[in-house]
């Protein structure tokens, strides 16, 4: 049995160089993540919940960060970290992934540019400098977050959105005046008609499955409908059945049959032109 | 522990050309996509998308743009309770910002009924879990009418009316926030 780790990345805004941004986001997310603690004794495996034992971080050996370079005119011009416009018109792209120990993890070129070895060496030197800065920023951010969590301050995505920018707005929790609410609600209740039917509470069989009312044994092949308990069994749909028949899909729970046997039943989407109600009370079958 | 607040990023695209299979001859076809923070969109997201879609269809003047498609994409950035009402608010602001013709603005308010009978507005995730019932309402700006309501749990009719009235009060604050945001955004 192994752990499966899933990394979901959501691109919020694309203004160029998503490779770099995604690589930073990914590695930081993995460093930040905490998995439940596990203890293995022979064949027995116990997984502790976050309440029982503090979750442990993943073992990250090193942090590879991508840096992209855009080339123009056969390598004459070089741009680090291109924006979207620059990406669209670039001739060649070089991506180098490196960690802070200056080990190259990934190197990839694409485009119509032929690069000389010393150009690539130069790029890798630039990458080393960039990666060192970025790794330091990451470490600081992770430390800040850990401190905030320990001291009970606010943390998370919403806190990191800067407040001063024009497009970001925050409102502190506001008090709502609820003085007249009771009175207003009371007036509405008094004016409204009382609910026409009382529905029985749903019966919970298992988590996720509930039953309202009791099922009726199907009388396929049965010519006589036994006039059973009608009022005692209601479903929420019984009222709706009278008005919006198209909502009621009769599979097995014959909701249609539960309306009071004596009233004429209006089946608005019945496929028959003429609805003949036989005696005793045989409902025309829906051919669905 | 104080987790981050609920945040949803909303984007509106349109009215743009619609696929022939999706276009409606007399109005704009509105489509809502809700992306959860973790994992792929599932059944819960689909049902929320439909709720949002019905609400937006009620306010967007689709008849002004027939045979077009309006796409509303919502990305959940963080969830600390009251997610559906946050999505509703984000959707309305996105529609407003995109300049789509609307008959009214709407806002989302979540209400929970605690076991002791107290009504809490905009609950946190923990309060939602402990609650007896969670109700979310979409309230229009004209006359504070109810556009959409969805309930999780059970409550009596009186309690629901009570929650609704409280939510309508809260809507005032939210609409004021809309006004402030928009005036700030366009004041430059």
Interface residues (C-beta under 8 A of the other chain):
Chain A: X6 X8 X10 X12 X149 X152 X153 X154 X155 X156 X157 X158 X159 X161 X166 X167 X169 X171 X173 X174 X176 X177 X178 X181 X182 X184 X185 X188 X189 X192 X195 X201
Chain B: X1 X2 X3 X4 X5 X6 X7 X9 X35 X37 X38 X39 X75 X77 X78 X80 X121 X122 X154 X157 X158 X161 X162 X164 X165 X166 X169 X170 X172 X173 X177 X180 X181 X184 X185 X188
